[in-house]
């Protein structure tokens, strides 16, 4: 993120003379940025010249890896000079790459597989320019941290990590905790040596973007020494384009160092204390609910899901048909997705020229990713002239699934009204659905793990018996399936006044606590009279589909001057209840806390209106659950809430309130729970006497005084799963993957049906990815909800050899294959393994 260099004027007054015999202190200097954010062409030669001039200077680089392509092309002399200077890659070297992530992602806003690919593709790109480069320390000038980083970093060969970002805390910071060196413990138990934001490292006064470590001030060093830190170290990775050279004053006694040198030769690593970092210790915040950020998050989520599912299906097809997986094409799709995950897309989406802002770039990047993924699947699975009365259904997961699928009708059957589908063994009645003048059928498909099945469509004269149904009864509309009874009250704005789970003890999830309205909207429209609630207006309810498999209603209402429609979809046999919301803005509204009450926006003011989520437009879900406990997922992790509530409105009190895929509330006894799913990374609210709520919209002043507008329409998808037990028993990570990667249907038959290729029994593992390198399939499994005991993994295709490899490609284990196609495998809870599989 480009910032002005106004900080430099303060440096001269912050330096001090080191007394004789004083303890040494260290400083990590360097640069952050890149060709997409900020990297002038003179920067490369400037770094070389400054390193040659000041022998004491050492630099740590967090530069977008693609930058070096441009530098090589447009500044070949500067490139050659810098490359020659970089030739020393020992711990004594004066240059270190500290964050090779391809798109400098925040890491917490996308899935675990994206985190891996950020580092994998970034390392590959940097090594293409600097073959001798080693990657030992992960450090970032932005809060690019997530709790599961230890196992990912260690698997790539990293030895160290840093949880400081002292000069760029606009988007947040990590909890201050501990001393000189910590053992950062990840969710799966993996540890990595880490420099924390010391317990003594305070937030800087008169700032909303710095900690006291940014210039090794006297107060910072003194507090660290007083806390028993023998070798205190500060840090600032300057923005590329700043012309300061050495960041500290020439009179400052600090010793410049690379991070790897600090860990290897200076710091006290022998006495490191363990710290199991929770995701909630990573205190981050963006302008959640802003329409521009919401759209970016949705576009990135769609592309991420698309690439992962397409890659898996292409891998299934390649394995089943002994064909190469089109990895080169997928590499290109990943490139643009990873760039769309760049932190600047999320924190400064409006920056850039008209038509070429970060938000505009995301549209182009994700469109490219989707087009590549879609074209690969079309080339593999669609056969022109094939049997149009056949439907092939694909399951790209490791779970056996029974779900509703939607498929188009062949022209010859469009005039019919009743249909059946058959897989050759079972014939099932199908439901006719008409949406936007398009006729489709819906039916339940049962598919084994990593397989496909062909269904044939036929017309029938038989009338299908009603299973799921919708009934209108005066002021209420009742939706009923074999699992749920859901009641909508028109007089309460279309809110849900009852949600009974038939097979979970007939528990009422919404009935006893609906004062705020279950699935209701509320928010502060401060230019339109203040707080508004959907409960205040009578809604109309339109019944769209009546069953027997799928039922759907549309709830039409208005909040302030803006009309909206909510859709509720329930399916027979499906635990998930799908919902969506479409708001049409009549004007650019003002929603949230009013900055005018605090004298307007001031970058240094600790108070930020966009931190106050409860004043934004939110969807509320008051639950009939006593002594509530909250769990939230994160990349390769699930974390329990450590705080009484999610509320904050100042920079110095940030709490992690980020929802990636889902948030889950259970009762104190762990008997019942309800999970809320979202189609994009955003924020949520929850607290004592405040229900679980999903952030929908903020419209007002954001970072740097920018107006975050809402116009046109806002559309979001979300879902609910009532369940028994805790999140693990409910297999919410599996449910999230199934929602993100639904059963995939094509018209016709693409070759022979794929038999179940891989089976892990009852291990409850997720298939994270399938890729191919040099003819070897890399199959990554994530233990989201299972135990750490050995389980049998069965390969239902001819295999020649299987080894376990780390993310750097090194063999870590050669497991014993039993019966020619089975191996016993244990994966730590919340851990992953990568299998290198060669076929016969």
Buried (B, 14 or more C-beta within 10 A) or exposed (E): BBBEEEBBEEBEEBBBEBEEEEEEBBBBBBBBBBBBBBBBEEBBBBBBBBBEEBEEBBBBBBBBBBBBBBBBEEBEEBBEBBBEBBEEBEBEBBBBBBBBBBBBBBBBBBBBBBBBBBBBBBBEBBBEBBEEBBBBBBBBBBBBBBBBBBBBBBBBBBBBBBBBBBBBBBBBBBBBBBBBBBBBBBBBBBBBBBBBBBBBBBBBEEBBBBBBBBBBBEBBBEBBBEBEBBBBBBBBBBBBBBEBBBBBBEEBBBBBBBBBBBBBEBBEBEEBEEBBBBBBBBBBBBBBBBBBBBBBBBBBBBBBBBBBBBBBBBBBBBBBEEEEBBBEBBBEBBBBBBBBBBBBBBBBBBBBEEEEBBBBBBBEBBBBBBBBBEBBBEEBBEBEEBBBBBBBBBBBBBBEBEBBBBBBBBEEBEEBEBBBBEBEEEEBBBBBBEEEEEBBBBBBBBBBBBBBBBBBBBBBEEEBEEBBBBEEEEEBBBBBBEBBBBBBBBBBBBBBBBBBBEEBEEBBBBBEBBEBBBBBBBBBBBBBEEEBBBBBBBBEBEBBBBBBBBBBBBBEBBBBEBEBBBBBBBBBBBBBBBBBBBBEBEEEBBBBBBBEEBEEBEEEBBBBBBBBBBBBBBBBBBBBBEEBBBBBBBBBBBBBBEBEBBBBBEBBEBBBBBBBBBBBBBBEEEBBBBBBBBBBBBBBBBBEEBBBBBBBBBBBBBBEEBEBBBEEEBBBBBBBBBBBBBBBEBBBBBBBBBBBBBBBBBBBBBEEBBEBBBBBEEBBBBBBBBBBEEEBBBBBBBBBBBBBEEBBBBBBBEBEEBBBBBBBBEEEEEBEBEEEBBBEBBBBBBBBBBBBBEBE
